[in-house]
Amino acid sequence: MTALGTGGPGGTTPCGCGCGGAPAPDLPTGPTSPTGPCDGGPCGAEELPAHPFLALRVAFGMLLGEDDFRVLMGNPRGKLMLHQAWQHGPGVVWGLGLARTGDELAVLPGLAVDGLGREVNLEARWCLSLARWAKDWAEEHPPDATARPAPRTGAGAGTGAAASADAEPAPPLRRTAEAWITAEFASCPDRPVPALADPCDVTRRHDDWSRHVETARITLQARPPEPWRPYHRVRVLLGLEEAAEGDPAGREALAEAAAVAREPAHLRAPALLAAFRRLAARDATAQAPQCAEGDACPPRAPVPEERGAVLLARLTVELTEYDGCVRVEDVRVDPDVRTALLPTTTLQELVCGLAPGLVGVAAETDAGGPRLIRDSLAWSREHTVLTFEVTAPLAPGCAEPEGVEITSLSDGGRGWATDEVAQIGISADGRRVRVDLDQRPAHETVRIRIRGTGPKPLYGSAPRAPFAGPVGGPPGTLDEGHDAVVTVHLPRPAAPGRTDA
């Protein structure tokens, strides 16, 4: 991991030192400090306290010490971090763009929230020399012997020392360096003030820092931070993730999604909401903080410190190495890999973008007409009898040959044929329909159309409403239903039958 702007003339930070996150410097020995505690060294590891579930209880006459004030400031800070880490997650709030000027790559000011819920605030440009970084990268990643081009020798070259003298220089080595630009939380002690010396402190220091400056540390990592993507079941339900093999949680979500899809259109929104709530409850129950190896008790944040960085961009640099020199060729910076945190008001307005479709569907109430149960379709008697079931009883006398249309398409290019329906019968309970054909369909691709529209559709008995189409289809009304269309492929008969002529 490389810190941007650490040392050298190319790095600048809000305090002017190119802080890199090492321990805080010692207190100044003189009465003044030219540029604050960051002068001459990186910012530190010390951080303000965060105790979301520990609050100060004061009483009249109580003496308050340093630890009491740390509890006082740590309670609200800890609660804010807890809320931001679990309820919002890591991401960029605004800014933190990237700009390249010649050899310099700069991260612009901005604000982010890291995986532990801390604000990562960058107030000034933070810069990196690409040439210096490329040289360091090439030294840390020496090429394989097979990747390095061999020197070219002349046709008349001899052997030994003479051959080495006649050999042409090896061609330049071209490689691609990739790194991930991240922002990490950093804090600096600032503004030393006079303080009473601790009688037990042998150094007898009379100054101490009175402020903490919270800022950002920009780093380049060889691998991107592992993203935090909770609520796997909900993501599968909404089609954002796939259910892999051996993934019982994902399979639960797929079953719920299939059940929602089978609902009529006007009932799909409440069914989806119910499935969403069930799966979200299971995901929340299974969610837990990720503990680092060796932790005795679970942390409060969802991810450990080493996974708390905020990803800003992917950096890809084409390098040319020749005779110990490294030259930067093409540079590509991709900021689209970052995660952005959207305000709640924006989310509210984005959700309203779906309202017209949902409101339009919800405004139409299904009349309750019978619907086709798709899996009940069955052929018998050498494909001359078709049976199917419906969800509600059909009215006696509503089934006439015009209520079901069957056509077939030739796979051999002979076109369509209309297959005559001899009669249609309804079972005693009104839920099963039998369609008798004059003979089996003429061709292989058979299209079955059960009428809920037109002059003589199938009709329900209670309620008195036309056939409403397949299960899961749009709502039907008391005046007009919907057709159900099913296409099947029937094999050609082995024995001679109906001809195509």
Secondary structure by P-SEA (a helix, b strand, c coil): cccccccccccccccccccccccccccccccccccccccccccccccccccccbbbbbcccccccaaaaaaaaaaaaaaaaaaaaccccccccccbbbbbcccbbbbccccccccccccccccbbbbbcaaaaaaaaaaaccccccccccccccccccccaaaaaacccccbbbbbbbbbbbbbbbbbbcccccccccccccccccccccbbbbbbbbbcccccccccccaaaaaaaacccccccccaaaaaaaaaaaaaaaccccaaaaaaaaaaaaaaaaaaaaccccccccccccccccccccccccccbbbbbbbbbcccbbbbcbbbbbcccbbbbbcaaaaaaaaacaaaaaaaaaaccccccbbbcccccccccccccccccccbbbcccccccccbbbbbbbcccccbbbbbbccccccccccbbbbbccccccccbbbbbbcccccccccccccccccccccccccccccbbbbbbbbbbbccccccccccc
